[in-house]
Amino acid sequence: MYKLRFILVCFAVMASAMTAAAQLRMVSKEKLEQVTLAGIAAPNAMNRQAWAIRVIGSQEWIKRCTEAYLPTIEGTPIADHLLTPDFKNLFRNAPAVIFVAAEPSAYAGVDCGILAENMMLAA
């Protein structure tokens, strides 16, 4: 089994509908599956399909990921931009996050970009 490394694409899945109070709600499992299947159907170099998709809905995991990242931006302009009163997590307070990883290759960035584009269009 080869090791995967995270590259380029990591985006938060926002709820498909917002409440009047602008609160996020969890996206249904069916919708997340539809979005990820659209990504998997994306064309890729030499049909290698050398990617992996992980959907994370655990708020604890998202919180720990955010806590690990925050020290790396301390004292930078991005910290001032991110750390607003409504900041909850690194992923714009999304209830679920989709991570895309790929084997390192000359085509990985383009392949993952097309995969992510398909997912964003499906969302």
Disulfide bonds with the S-S distance in Angstrom:
none
